[in-house]
Amino acid sequence: MTTIRTYQELVKLKTFKERYNYLKLGGKVGEETFGFDRYLNQKFYRSAEWKRIRDQVILRDNACDLGMADREINSRIIIHHMNPLTKYDVLNQTEFLLNPDYMICVTKRTHDAIHYGDEDILFGEFIERSKNDTCPWRR
């Protein structure tokens, strides 16, 4: 049986890592989702009703990655469906399609990590910058 992920459950988790672990799918690069029927989800993502819901989710999450206040998104915002959509969902307009309780704001990096299970891109070590560190002849 598949676990249904919801925003209400997600926001109970206090850390970014806990939220990531709740959402990660562990898929593989190139794994088919819609295949030849990809036009269905592309048409959906251009619809007025999707754009309206998308704006609601961005406002609710304050444009923050996984809804975490300390992770403001300053680039393209992706609205992630927490339960992967299927062709059936799009054709039958199931509750997963437009219900904000099944969506969250993410960055491209977070979205890729959720789908492909690569948390290394999220939790890598940050390198502290120093004066002239990109100019080898001035060290």
Secondary structure, DSSP 4 states (H G I P E B T S, - for coil): -PPPP-HHHHTT--SHHHHHHHH-----TT--SSGGGHHHHHHHHTSHHHHHHHHHHHHHTTTBGGG-TT-B--S--EEEESS---HHHHHHT-HHHH-GGGEEEE-HHHHHHHHH--THHHHPPPPPP-TTTT-GGG-
